[in-house]
């Protein structure tokens, strides 16, 4: 994957939620500490792209223990947030109610930090969509800067 952001974020209103948390909850089963997606800004199956976000509050469960005094969002949770975005795309595009879990993660690169107060913009571009597998290029962006990228492979479980 390249370091270029998959979509020109300047073309989006990053403060406008088109899919709210309650609508996401109707599709994504994660709750409580594992709910890592707050909203969706753009869902465009024709362009094979979805953009969502996670607002990082000072109440996140990992703050107390993930580097006390200097909390950093764990990379695994960034990937989980991206995977939840991919799952929303898969379920809404295929209308498949089965659970889509991790089948693999490739080409992971962490390029910056995510801290309380940040809005983590999540981008997923679908590369392959089959009945039992989906592959996405994903990225996380904070303040216009790429903080992670990965290829996420989802498998129906």
C-alpha positions in Angstrom: 0.0 0.0 0.0 1.1 3.5 -0.6 1.4 6.3 1.8 -1.2 8.3 -0.1 -4.6 8.7 1.6 -7.2 6.6 -0.3 -9.7 9.4 -0.6 -9.3 13.2 -0.7 -10.7 14.0 2.8 -11.1 17.7 1.8 -14.1 16.6 -0.3 -15.9 15.4 2.8 -17.5 17.1 5.8 -15.7 15.2 8.5 -18.1 16.5 11.1 -21.2 15.2 9.3 -22.4 11.7 10.3 -24.4 10.0 7.6 -24.8 6.7 9.6 -25.2 7.2 13.4 -24.2 4.8 16.2 -27.6 3.3 16.6 -27.7 2.4 12.9 -24.2 0.9 13.2 -25.3 -1.1 16.2 -28.1 -2.7 14.1 -25.4 -4.1 11.8 -22.3 -4.6 14.0 -22.6 -6.8 17.1 -19.7 -5.3 19.2 -20.6 -3.5 22.4 -19.1 -1.9 25.5 -15.3 -1.7 25.3 -15.1 -3.4 22.0 -17.4 -0.9 20.2 -14.7 1.0 18.2 -16.8 2.8 15.6 -18.8 6.0 16.4 -20.2 6.9 13.0 -19.9 6.8 9.3 -19.2 9.8 7.2 -19.5 8.3 3.7 -20.7 5.0 2.4 -20.3 4.7 -1.4 -20.5 1.1 -2.7 -20.2 2.3 -6.3 -16.8 3.7 -5.6 -16.1 0.7 -3.2 -15.3 3.1 -0.3 -16.5 3.7 3.2 -15.2 6.4 5.6 -16.0 6.3 9.3 -14.6 7.6 12.6 -13.8 6.9 16.2 -13.7 9.8 18.7 -11.0 9.0 21.2 -12.2 10.2 24.6 -10.3 10.4 27.9 -12.6 7.6 29.2 -11.3 4.8 26.9 -10.7 1.5 28.8 -7.1 1.3 27.7 -6.0 4.7 29.0 -5.2 3.6 32.5 -2.8 0.9 31.4 -1.6 1.6 27.9 1.4 3.8 28.9 0.3 5.5 32.1 0.8 9.3 31.9 1.2 9.1 28.1 -1.8 7.2 26.8 -1.6 5.9 23.2 -4.3 4.1 21.4 -3.1 0.5 20.9 -2.5 -0.4 17.3 -4.6 -3.5 17.6 -7.6 -1.3 18.5 -7.0 0.9 15.4 -7.1 -2.3 13.3 -10.3 -3.4 15.2 -12.0 -0.1 14.4 -11.0 -0.5 10.7 -12.3 -4.0 10.7 -15.6 -2.9 12.1 -15.9 -0.4 9.3 -15.2 -3.2 6.8 -17.8 -5.4 8.4 -20.4 -2.7 8.1 -19.5 -2.3 4.4 -19.7 -6.1 3.8 -23.0 -6.6 5.6 -24.7 -3.6 3.9 -23.4 -4.5 0.5 -24.0 -8.3 0.6 -27.0 -8.3 2.9 -25.3 -11.2 4.6 -26.2 -11.6 8.3 -23.4 -14.0 9.1 -20.5 -12.9 11.3 -17.5 -11.5 9.4 -14.3 -12.1 11.4 -10.6 -11.6 10.9 -9.2 -13.9 8.2 -5.9 -12.0 8.1 -4.1 -8.7 8.2 -1.3 -7.8 5.8 1.0 -4.9 5.1 0.4 -3.2 8.5 2.3 0.0 9.1 1.9 2.3 12.0 2.9 5.8 11.0 1.7 8.0 13.9 0.0 8.1 17.3 -3.6 8.4 18.3 -4.3 10.0 21.7 -7.3 11.1 23.7 -9.0 14.1 22.1 -8.2 12.8 18.6 -10.8 12.0 15.9 -9.5 8.9 14.1 -10.8 8.9 10.6 -11.1 5.4 9.2 -11.1 4.6 5.5 -11.7 1.3 3.8 -11.6 0.6 0.1 -13.0 -2.8 -1.0 -10.6 -4.8 -3.2 -12.5 -8.1 -3.3 -16.0 -9.1 -2.2 -17.1 -12.7 -2.3 -19.7 -14.7 -0.4 -17.2 -15.9 2.3 -14.4 -13.4 2.0 -13.8 -9.7 1.7 -10.5 -7.8 1.3 -10.0 -4.1 2.0 -7.2 -1.6 1.9 -7.6 0.4 5.2 -6.2 3.5 6.6 -6.4 5.7 9.7 -6.0 9.4 9.6 -5.7 12.0 12.4 -5.6 15.7 11.6 -4.8 14.9 7.9 -1.9 12.7 8.8 -1.8 9.0 8.0 -1.4 7.1 11.3 -1.8 3.5 10.1 -2.5 1.4 7.0 -3.3 -2.3 6.5 -4.9 -4.8 4.3 -7.7 -6.4 6.2 -9.1 -9.8 5.1 -12.5 -10.7 6.5 -13.8 -14.2 6.5 -17.3 -15.4 7.3 -17.3 -17.4 10.5 
